Amino acid sequence: MSSISLQKCIAGQFVRELKNRFLCEVVIDGKVEVCYIPSSCHLSNFLQLEGKEVLLMPTVAKNSRTSFAVVAVKFKRSYIILNTSYANRLVEYAIQGRKLSYLGKRKACMREKNINEYKCDLYIEDTKTIIEIKSVISTSDMGVFPIVYSERSLNQLSKIKELLQSGYRVDYIIVSLNPYVKGIEFLKNTQFYVELEKCINLGMSVHAFNCKVQKGAIYLNEKLTIY
């Protein structure tokens, strides 16, 4: 598998996010429905969603309080992916193909493996390579990272530094969920960038990609320039 299928998706019109950050209202077939929105923060901080066409995936959990989850919002001639967990899945699928061939041998890939109290997004056992995946939602041609201060990201970089010093390889991957983004810019003069540079100096590699929706599926797409 190299992509995430959208064949089961239906279209709706976004109304508004609710106070519960994981819930929103969407018009489906003329009726307002409460839907799940898989984001840990209010997306209205970054995107204009009201009135926009969105793609909805039926929820599969038996005890789910909603029938649909918001997957993507219409943007230009394509979509911006709103389910940030898809970034991890797309990278995992791409590891089996040629797009991430720079990683070398990669037959044994595991999810969320704990290494020295650090939970990896992905771990390639063949080469002791830790994959840390971050997603970016932006409507401009340039994606900026990080958008907000994150103590968690700083703690991760601190732990990554220790793992690099212990002989592990680390690849830090940024995935733009907007297919039109052409580059990723790291915010300079920030504590995050200082810690990032320390890891890079110890051998951590950094790569960036965007993703695209094509023929009813989401793919990891172009490699992006990092600034």
N, C-alpha and C positions, 0 to 999 in steps of 0.2 A: 504494500500500500504506500502511495506517495502523496496522497491528498486527503482532505476531509470532504466527504460528500455533503451536498446541500439539497439532494433530491427530495428529501422529506419536508423541506422548508415551505412555508406559505408567506405571503406578503401581508403587511398591516400598516397602519399609520400611527406613528408615535404621538402620544398625547402629552404625558408628563411623567417625571420621576416622582415617586412617593417618598415620604419621610424615611421609611425603611429603605436603606441604600440598595437593597437587592430586589426591589419591586418597582414596577412602573405600570402605566396604563397605556394600552394600545387598542386602536379601533380595528376589529377583525370582522369582516363581513357586516359592517354597519353597527356593530355592537362593541361597547367599551369593555375590554377584558383586562384583568390584572395579570401581568406576566412577570416572569423572573428575568432579572438583568444581571448577568454574572460579572459584576465588577465590585471591587472592594471600596470604591469611592464613587461619588456622584459624577456621572459622565457629563452632566450639564456644565461642569466646571471647565470642560475642554471642548465640547461640541455643542452645536445648535441642533437639537434633536426634534423639538416640537414641530409637528406637521410633516415630518419626513417619512418616506417609505422605509420600513425595516423588514428584515427577514426574520422569521420566527421558526424555531425548531421545536417539535413536540417534546415535552419532558417525558423521561422514561421512568423516573423514580415513582414507585407505587404510592408513597405518602406525600408526594409533592402537592403544595397548596395551589400551584398554577398548572395550567395545561400546556403553556408554551414558554420558551425562553428566547430572549432577543439575541440574535446572532450577529447581525450586521445592519448598517444604515446606508442608504443610497447616497453616493457621493460621485458627482460628475457622471461618467459612464460606467462606473463600477460601484464597489461598496467598501466602506471602512469596516473591518471586523471589530466587533465589540466584546466578544468572548476572549479575554486575554489568555485563558488557558490553552487556546488553540495554538499559540506560539510554541509552546512546549511540544505539542503533538506534531506540528509541522517540522520542527527540527529533528525530532525522533525519527520521523519517516524519511527525512532527507539524509540522515546518517547512513541509511542502507543504499543510497544512490551515489551518484558522482559529484553532486553539488558540494558536498562536504568532504571530498576526497583528501583535502589537506590534513584531515585528522589521522590519516594513515589507517592501519588495521583497526577494524571496528565491527567485528562480528558479535561480540558479547557486550550488548548495551542494556543497561538496567535503569529503571526509574527510581528516583527518590532513595538512593542508597545512602546510608549513614556512614561517613568516614570521619573518624576522630571527632564525633559529635557535630559534624557538618552534614546536613541533608542536601545531597546533590540533586539538581533537576534531572540530570542524566549522568551516568557513569559508564565509561568504556573500559571494561576490565582488561582488554587486550593490551592497552598502553597506559593504564592508570591515569586516564584523562577524565577530569571533572568538567562537565558542561553546565555553565550558569546561564540561564536564559532570561532576558528582560524584554518586555514589550513596550512599544511607544505608540500612542494615538495622537495624531497631528493632522491638521487640515492644510498645512503649508508644504512647500516643496522640501523643507528642511525639518527633520525631526530633532527635537532637543531632548537631551537626557542628562541628568534626571529632571523631571518637570517640577517635582516638589522635594523638599528635604526628607530623607528617609533614614532613620536611625538603624533600621533593619539592614539596609544596603551597606551602611558603613560597617556594621558588625560582620556582615558577610565578607566584605573585603579584608577585614582584619583576620578572619579565619582562613580565607583563601591565601593570604600572605604566609601563614604558618604552614599550610599544606604545600605550597610551592617550595618552601624551605625544607620540607620533608621529602621532596622528590616527586611529588605529583605534578602532572601537567594540568593546566586549566585553560579552557577556551571560554571567553565571555562573549555571548552572542546577543545582539540587539535585533529585535524583529519589529519592523514598522508594520502596523496593521492597516496602514493606508498605502495602496499600491502606487500612488503617485509620488511618494516621498523618494527623493533622489540621493539624500545623504543624511548622516547622523552627526550632530554636533554635541560634544560633551561640554557642559558648562565649566569654563575655567574659573580659577580663583574661588573654588569651593573646596570644602573639606573632602567631599566625595572624589574630586579630581586628584587631589593630593594622594589619597589612598589608592586610587586607581593606578596612578603612575608608579607607585611603589610596587604594585603587583606586576605591572608591565615590565619594570626593570628586573624583576625576578624571573621573567620568562613567560608570563601569562599572555596569550594571544587574544586579540579582540577583533570580532567580525560583526558585520551588520547586513541584514537582508530586508527586503519588503516582501509582502505576500500579495497574491492576486486571486480574484474570483473569475473562473473561466470554465465554461461548459458544465455548470452545476457543481463545481467543486472549488476548494481553496487550496492553493499551492504555495510553497515557499518559492519566491521568484528571484529577482535580481540581487546580486551582491552590491551593497551600497558603499559609497565613499565615507570615511570617518574623518571628521574635522576636530 
